[in-house]
Amino acid sequence: MVDEERGTDAETQLASYFARYEPPIVKLGKALRAKLRARLPGLCEVVYVYESQDALVIAYSPTGRGYDAPCSIGLYPREVKLFFGQGARLSKADPDKRLQGRGKTVRHVVLGTVADFERAEIQALMAAALKLAKVRLDASAKGSVIIKAEAQKQRARRAKKAARPARRTAKARR
């Protein structure tokens, strides 16, 4: 898919984001991406880059909006996390208290290997998250890749500009 914001190939752009990380993180991130694409056919991959956290997040969303995603993967310099958008509501599916985080909604688990993703307790969390989100998966649908990184940068620039005090004119200084 072509990213409408920049007119570039989204897969090429995503590859450039992956290239910012060490090879073991990239390998795990790409393997988990493949697993999630197979597990969540037809969902959009919404890509965010959080410069302040040195994070690359790929949200799997039925609508193309990241906040609608039942789950996401996040690459960080030293680890990869699997996020659950409604993780705070998954307590019944998490009797061993594997979910981490203290936010109002999102929780995560750290995945050290692809085998961690395959564990029964992680798959139970995935199933519960999909049920809670009422997501219908369509194996015949082809998901798209939506790059939101540039939109994030533009919003940050606008917010920074809006936060600056207005310049005083020469007349106003007198």
C-alpha positions in Angstrom: 0.0 0.0 0.0 1.1 3.5 -0.7 1.2 5.9 2.2 -1.0 8.8 1.2 0.8 11.3 3.5 4.1 11.0 1.7 3.5 9.1 -1.5 6.1 6.4 -0.6 5.9 2.7 -0.3 4.7 1.9 3.3 6.7 -1.3 3.4 9.9 0.5 2.5 9.2 3.1 5.1 8.5 0.5 7.7 11.8 -1.3 6.9 13.6 2.0 7.5 12.0 2.2 11.0 13.0 -1.4 11.8 16.6 -0.6 10.7 17.0 1.7 13.7 17.1 -1.2 16.1 19.7 -3.9 16.9 19.5 -7.1 14.8 18.0 -9.3 17.6 15.2 -6.8 18.2 14.5 -6.5 14.5 14.5 -10.3 14.0 12.0 -10.7 16.9 9.9 -7.7 15.8 9.6 -9.0 12.3 8.8 -12.5 13.4 6.1 -11.3 15.7 4.7 -9.1 13.0 4.4 -12.1 10.7 2.7 -14.1 13.5 0.3 -11.3 14.2 -0.5 -10.8 10.5 -1.3 -14.5 10.3 -3.4 -14.4 13.6 -5.2 -11.2 12.7 -6.0 -11.4 8.9 -7.6 -8.4 7.4 -6.7 -5.9 10.1 -4.7 -2.7 9.3 -1.2 -2.3 10.6 -1.0 1.2 11.9 2.6 2.3 12.4 3.7 4.9 14.9 7.2 6.1 15.8 7.6 7.6 19.3 11.0 9.4 19.1 10.9 10.4 22.8 10.7 6.7 23.8 12.8 5.3 21.0 9.8 3.1 20.1 8.3 1.7 17.0 4.7 0.6 17.5 2.5 -1.4 15.1 -1.1 -1.5 16.1 -3.5 -4.1 14.6 -6.7 -2.2 14.0 -10.0 -3.1 12.3 -10.6 0.6 11.5 -7.2 2.0 10.6 -7.1 4.0 13.8 -4.5 2.9 16.4 -6.7 3.4 19.4 -9.2 0.8 18.0 -6.5 -1.9 18.0 -7.1 -4.8 20.3 -3.3 -5.4 20.3 0.0 -3.9 19.2 3.7 -4.7 19.2 6.2 -2.2 20.4 9.9 -2.4 19.6 12.3 -0.7 22.0 16.1 -0.7 22.1 16.2 -3.6 24.6 12.9 -5.4 24.4 9.7 -6.1 22.4 6.3 -5.7 24.1 2.9 -7.0 23.1 0.3 -4.4 24.1 -3.4 -5.0 24.7 -5.6 -2.0 24.1 -8.1 -3.0 26.7 -5.6 -4.8 28.9 -7.0 -3.4 32.1 -10.2 -5.3 31.4 -8.5 -8.6 30.8 -8.0 -9.6 34.5 -10.2 -12.8 34.1 -8.0 -13.9 31.2 -4.8 -13.2 33.2 -5.0 -15.2 36.4 -1.2 -15.4 36.7 -1.0 -11.6 36.5 1.4 -11.5 33.5 0.1 -8.2 32.2 2.2 -5.2 33.2 1.4 -1.5 33.3 -0.6 0.9 35.4 -2.4 3.0 32.8 -6.2 3.3 32.7 -6.6 0.9 29.7 -3.4 -0.5 28.1 -1.4 -3.4 29.5 1.5 -5.3 28.0 3.7 -8.3 28.3 7.4 -8.4 27.4 8.2 -11.0 24.7 11.8 -12.3 24.6 11.2 -14.9 21.9 8.6 -15.9 19.3 8.0 -18.9 21.5 6.8 -16.6 24.2 4.0 -15.4 21.8 3.0 -19.0 21.3 2.5 -19.8 25.0 -1.0 -20.8 26.0 -1.5 -17.9 28.4 -0.5 -15.3 25.8 -2.9 -16.9 23.2 -5.6 -16.8 25.9 -5.0 -13.1 26.3 -5.1 -12.6 22.6 -8.5 -14.5 22.3 -9.9 -12.5 25.2 -8.8 -9.2 23.7 -10.3 -10.0 20.4 -13.6 -11.0 22.0 -13.7 -7.9 24.1 -13.0 -5.7 21.1 -15.7 -7.6 19.1 -13.3 -7.9 16.1 -14.3 -10.1 13.3 -11.4 -11.5 11.4 -11.7 -12.1 7.7 -9.1 -14.5 6.2 -9.9 -13.4 2.7 -9.3 -9.7 3.5 -5.9 -8.2 2.9 -4.8 -5.8 5.6 -3.0 -2.6 4.8 -0.1 -0.8 6.3 -0.8 2.8 7.4 2.2 5.0 8.3 1.2 7.6 10.9 4.8 8.6 11.8 4.8 11.7 9.7 1.4 12.8 11.0 2.8 12.5 14.5 5.7 14.8 13.6 3.4 17.3 12.1 1.1 17.4 15.2 4.2 17.8 17.4 5.4 20.7 15.4 2.0 22.4 15.5 1.7 21.8 19.2 5.2 23.3 19.8 4.4 26.3 17.6 1.1 26.9 19.4 2.8 26.7 22.8 5.2 29.5 22.0 4.2 32.9 23.3 3.1 35.3 20.6 5.8 37.8 19.4 5.4 41.2 20.6 5.4 43.9 17.9 7.4 47.1 18.2 4.1 49.0 18.9 3.2 46.7 21.8 6.6 47.1 23.4 6.2 50.9 23.8 
